[in-house]
Amino acid sequence: MQIIPIEISTLTPLWSGGVNRDCDRLHENGLIGSIRWWYEIFVRSLGGNVCDIISENRCNYEKNKTCCDVCKIFGCTGLSRQFSLRIQENETSKSPKFFIPSGRCHKGRNGKQDHVGGWHLPEGFMGNFSLDFISSNPDCMDVLNILLFMHNHTGFTAKANIGYGIFKINNLESLPQPAQQFNISRNPKTDYPILQNMFFLKVQIPKPDLFGLEEINRLKTRKVIWNDCKAEIKEEYRTELEKYLEDENILFLPTAPIIKNRLRKYKKNGNRIFDKDDILGTVRKSARSSKINISNLYPKDGDWEFRVWGWLDKKNLVSELHEFFKTKIPSIFGFKENDVQIQWREFSSSHDTFLKNETNFENYLRSLLND
C-alpha cells in the first residue's frame, strides 16, 4: 500500500457539495467525481474505451466480468475503486457569499415582486489542505497525471461555471513522477470532449478596479430598470463586496460571471457569436451546461490571472474566442492590450503559445502536463 501526500492550496473557492446543497466540508466523492471526469477525457483522447456512467449500458463487472478502461481504476458495480483519497483539512475557511447583478430584471409572478437578475456565488472553501492518495495498484499512478494537468490548466469541476475549483499543488517536486508514455490505440470519438478538440487559456492582468465594471457598479446605484421591470438591489450585497475588497490579503476576485456575460454579448458584424444555449449553457427547461468555463481572478506573480477551458465543435468559433480574449479583455478591465498576457494551448493550432501547429498528439499531451 502506497500513501502519497499531496499538498494543495486553493486559488479560487473550492466546492465539493453537501447534503443541504451547501458546502459544509470538503467531500472526497466530490473531488473524485472531478478527477474521473478528466480521466475519462484523457482515456477517450487516447482512443480508450469509456462507458457512459449514467446510461443503462454502464459497466457492470459483477454481471459481465469486464469493464471499460476508466472503471478499471474508478470502479463500477462489482468492482471497487482502485485508490482512495483521504482529505486532511489544515488551514481552510469559508469564502464570502457574493451577488453580481447582470443588469436584467425579472417580472414577479403570482403576486411576487419584480427581482434583480444576476449571479449568486455561494460559500466555498479557501486555504490549504492535504490530500492523501492511497493505492496498491501501480496503474493508479496515471491519476497523478490528471491532478498535474488540473493543477496546470483547469480545476475541480463543481461550480466551475461560476469560476470555482482552481488550485495549485505545493509539493510537486516531492511527488512520484508518473510515466508519460502514452499509447494511442485508435482514433478517438469526437462526439465527446477530447483533448484534441479542447482549448486551455490563461490570462494575466494587473489588479483591476472591480467597481469600474458596470456589473459591479450597479451595486452602488442599487436600482435596476430593464424593459418595463423595476427592482432594487439589496444594500447588503454592496456592503459585503466593499468589505471584502478592503482586505489587503484578498484571495480572489469574483469576475467569472462578468467575463462570461460579456462573452455572451460579444458581437461580430452585428451578430452575437456565442449567445447560444449549446455553447454557454442555459438553466431553462432543457438545461445545458456551458462548453466554456472561466475561472475567477486569483493572484499570480504580482498580477492577477484567470483560466479558461472548454471545447467547441467549429474551429472558426475557437478562433473567434481567441480574438475575444486577446482584444476585448484589456478594454473590459480598462487596460491597454500590452498590459494583458495570454497563454493559449490548443492541439494542431497556430494560436498555441508553445507548440504552434503541432500534429503529434503525444508531444502536445506531454507539453500540457509539463508547461
N, C-alpha and C positions, 0 to 999 in steps of 0.2 A: 504494500500500500504506500503510495507516494502522496505527500501533502505539500502543496506549493502555495505559499502565502503571496497574494497579490495586493499591493498597497495602492489604494485608489483615492483620488481627490476629485470631487465634483467640480465642474466648471459652470454648469447651469443646474437648476434643481433636478433632482432625481425622483422619479415617481415609479412606484412598483405595485400600486394598487392596495386595496384593503376591503374589509367586509362591508363597510358603510360608504363605499365609494370615496373614501378619503385615505390619504397615505399615512396610516397610523405607525408604520415602521417599514424598514426595508425588507421586502419579501423575497426569499430565494427563488420561488417559482416565477415571479415577475421578471427577474433578471435572466433566468434560464430561458424563458419564452423569447426574449430579445436575442439571446445568443443563438437559439435554434433557428430563428428567422434568418439570420445572416449565414448560419451554417448551411441552410437549405440553398441559399443563393450561391454560395461557393461550390457546393456539390453539383448544382444544376449547371453552373458555368463551366465545370469540367466534364460535363456530359454524363454525370452520375444519375442514379435513379432516386427520385424523391416522390414520396406519396403525398396525397392531399389529406392532411390530418383531420379535416372537418368533413370529409366525404364518407360515404358508406364503404368506399373502396380503400380506406386507410389500412395500414399494415396491421395484421393480427398474427403475431408469431405463435400464439397458442394454437391457432387453427391451422396455419399454413406452414409452420416451421421455417419460415423465411421472412425477410423484411427488407425495406429499402436501405440505401446507404446512410441515410440520416437516422432512421430508427435503430440501426445497429449501435449507435452511440447514445441517442437520446431516449431510447426505449419506446415500447408500444405494448399493447395487450399481450401478456405472456412473456415479456422481456423487460427487465428492469434497466433503468438508465445506467450507463457505464461509468458515470462520475457523479460527484455531488459537490455542492458549494456550501460553505459554512460562512455566514456573514458575522463579522465582528465589528460592531459599531463603536468606533473610537471617539471621534470628535464631530458628531453630526448634530445639526439643529434644523428646525423648520424654517423654510424661506417664507417671506411675507406673501399675502394674497394681493393680487392686483386686478383692477378692471381697466381696460383700454377701450375707450369709445370709438366706434367705427365711423360715426357721423350720420349713421342711419337712425331712424326712429320707427318703432313698430306700433301699429294701432292696437289698442286694447280690445279684447273680445269678451263677450258675455259680461259686459258691465265693468270690466277691468280697465285701469288707467293705461294710457299710452306709456311705452317704456323705451329706454335708450338701447340701441343695438351696440354690440361690442364683444369683447373677448374677456372672459374671466380666467385668470391664471391662478390655480389653486396652490395651496401649500405643498411644497416638496421638501426633500432633504438636501442640505448642503453641508459640506465638510469632508472629513477623511474617514475611511473605514478600510478594514482588511477583508479580503475575500479569499478564503482558503479553498483551493482547488484540490479535490481528493479523488484519486483513481488508482486502480491497479492494472488498468488496461492501457498499454503503450499507444494504441490507436487514438486515445483521447487527447494526446498531445496536440492534435490538429485544432482542438478547441482553443488552445492558446493563440494560434494564428488568428482566429476570429476575434478574440479580445484585443490583439495587437492592431488589427485592422480597424476595429471600432474606436480604439484609442486614437488612431491617426486621422480618421475620416468621418466617422458618424457618431453613434452613441447608442444608449439603450433606447428602444423604440417606443415605450409607453409615454404618451403625451408629447411625442416628437412634433406633432402638428402645432404645438404652441411653444416649441423651442427648448423643451426639457431633455435631459438624458445625457448631456455631454460630460465626459470625464477624461482624466488622464491617469496613466499608470506611473507611479513614482519610483518603482524598483525594477525598471526594465532590464538594467544591466545584470541583476542577480537572478533573473528568471531563466529557466532552461530555454535553449534556442530550438524550437521545433523545426523539423525538416521542411525545407521549402522546395522540394522536388514534386512537381505536380504532373500527374498522368491524365491527359485528356483522352477519355475513352471513346468519345463520339461527339458529333456536332450537337451543341445544346439546343433545347427547345427555346424558341424566342417569344412564346406567348406568355411567359412569366418573366419577372425581373431577373436578369443575369448581369454579371459584371461587364459583359461585352456591350450592353446597351444602357449602362448607367453612367452617371457623371458625379464627380465629387469636387466640391469647391470650398475654398477658404478665402474669406475676405477680411483684410486687416485695415482698420481705420483709426484715426485719433479719437479720443473720447468725445462723443457728441453731446450737444445740449438737447436733452430729450424734450424740454418744453418749447424748443424751436420747431418740433414736429407738430403738424396741425392736429393729428390724432390725440397727442398728449396735451396740447394747448387747450383743447376743448374741456379738459378737466378744470381749467381756470374759469372759463366763461360759464361752464356748467349747463347752459341751455343748448338743446339740440332741436333744430327745426328742419324737417325733411318732408317734402311734399306737403300734405295737409295735416301732418302729425307734429305735436309739440310734447317735449318731455324734458325733465330736468335731471342732471347727473347728481348723484348723491355727493354731498360735501366730503364724506369720509373717504371716497375714492381719491380725491385730490390730496387730502392731508396725508393719507397713507403713503402715496408715492413721493410727495415732497419730503416727508420724514425719512423715507428710505434713501433718497438721493443725497440727503445731507450727511450721511455716514461716510467718513473718509475711507473706510475699508469696504466699500461696496463690492459685492462679489459678482453680480451680473446685471445686465440692463434688459428689461422686458420689451425687446424690439421685434421679435419674430412675427407677431400678428401684423405689425405695421408694414414690414417689408413684404409680407405675403399679400397684404391688401393693396399695396402699390403695384405689385406684380399683376394682380388680378385686373387692375385698372389700366395697365400699360397698353398703349395703342401704337399701331404701326399702320400708316396710311389710313388713319381714321377708324381702324378696327381693333377691338381688343383681341389679343392673340391667345392669352392664357385663361381668359374668363370662361372656362368650360368645366362642367362637373367632373368629367373624366380625367381632368388634369389637376385641378386644385381642390377637388372634392366637394361634397355637399352634405348637409345634415337633413335634407328634405326626405320625403317618403322613401325614395330609392337611394339611401345613404351610401356614399362612396368616400373612401379615404383619399387624401391627396397623394399624387405621384411625386410631388416636390416637397421636401422637408427643409425647413430653415430654422436654425438654432437662434437662441438669444445671444446677445453680445456678452463676451467674457474677457477679462484682462489677458493680454498676451504681449510679453516683451516691451512693456511700457505703452503699448497701444491697446486697442480692443479688436476682437476677432469674432466672426460668426461663421458657421458652416452651412453648406447647402448640399443636399444629395437627392438623387431620385432617378427616374427613368422616364423617357418619352418615346413614343412609337416612331416619330418622324425626326430625322436628322436636322431638317431645317428649323424645327422648333427648338432643338438644343442650341443651334447657332443663335437664334433669337434670344434665348435665355442668357447665353454668353454675352451678347451685346447689352442686354438689360443690366447685368451686374457690372459690366465694365463702364458703361456710360451713364447710367441712371443713379446708381448708389451714391456717387460723390454728390450729386445735386440734392438727393433726398436728405442727406445729413449736413448739407451746407459746406462741403469741402471741394477742393479742386481735384481734377482727375488724377494728378500725380501724387496726391495725398493718400490714395487708396491702392493697396497692393492686393493682387488677386493670384491665387494658385488654383489652377484648373486641372483636373485629372479626367481623362476620357480615352478609352481604347480606340486606336486607329483614328486619331483626330489631330488636326492641325492646331487645335486650341490647347492641347495638353502641354503643361508647363515644362515637364521633364523629358518626355519621350514623344516627340511630335511624330504623328503618322506611324506609330509602332504597330505592326501587324502580327508580331509574335506575342500571343497571349500570355505565355509563360513569363516572358520578360516583363510584360506590363504588370502582371499579378505580383511578381517579386518586388517590383518597384513600388506598388501600392503598399505593400506590407512594411517597406523599409524607409519610405521617404519621411 
